[in-house]
């Protein structure tokens, strides 16, 4: 998994590529929380993410909890059909903001 951050109009964009699974989820969660701690709106580009495991879902949940607690906006975009199906099946589609 690879991650890259861009900033556009006071919004941080975290571009993720690869799989967010048991091996990569801890690094993803760490980076996600670091970005949210900056206090800026964070959009997560999942256009190049092929798979999200339960460990990845946990990372998203931790990020959303942090964002809610600290008044930071977090959203996912470019969510492909495979990842969207996982979000729908697990109910995360109702917890996370998906554009």
N, C-alpha and C positions, 0 to 999 in steps of 0.2 A: 504494500500500500504506500502511496505517495501523497503528500499534502503540500499545498502551496496557498499562500494568503495574498490577496489583493485588497486594495482599499479604493472604494469609489464613493464619493459624496458622503463621507463620514460613516460609511457602511463597510464592514469587513466581510470579505467573501473568502470562505475556506473551501478550496477546490480539493476534492478527494478523488483518488484514482485507485482502483483495485478492489480488494475485498476487505470488509470490516468484519473480522471473525475473531475467534478466540486468541489467535496469535497477535493480531494487529489492533484489536479493540483497546487495550490499555494505552497504547501510544495515541490513538485517536482521542480517547477520553481526556488524556492529559492535555493535548493540544486544544481540544474543544474548551475545556475549563480555563485554560490560559487565555484564550481569545475572549471568552465571555467576561473574564475578570477585568478586561480593559474598559468595560462599560459601554461599548459601542454596539450598535445593531450588528448582528452576525447572521449572514446567509450562508448556508452550507450547500455547495454545488455537488450533487450526487450523480451528475450525468455520466461519469465514468466509473461508477461503482457497480460492480457486477453482482455483489452478494452482501447481505447483512445477516449475521448470525444473532443468536440471543445475546451474546456478549456485546455485539454492536448495538443492539436495542437498549441494553442496559446503559451503555455510554450515552446514547441519545437521551434517555430518561434522566440520567445524572445532570446532563447539560441543561435540560428543560427545567429541572428543579432549581438549579443554580440561577438560571435566567429569571425564573418567576420570583425567586426570593430576592434578587437584586435589581429587579425592574429593567432587565435587559431583554430586548427583542431578539428571538432566535427563530429562524425558519429554514426549511429545506426546499430546494428547487432542483429542476431537471431530474426529478425522480423517475427512473425508468419503470416499466411495467413489472419487472421481477421484484424490485425493491418495494414498489407500491403494494404489491400483493402481500408481501410479508407484513407491511405496516397495517394493511387492512385486516388480515387474518388474526393479528395479535391485538388489535384495538388501538395500536399506537397512532393510527391515522387521526383518532379523536383527541389524542394527547399533544401531539406535535403540530406545528403550523407547517402545512405543506402547500407550496404555491403551485 
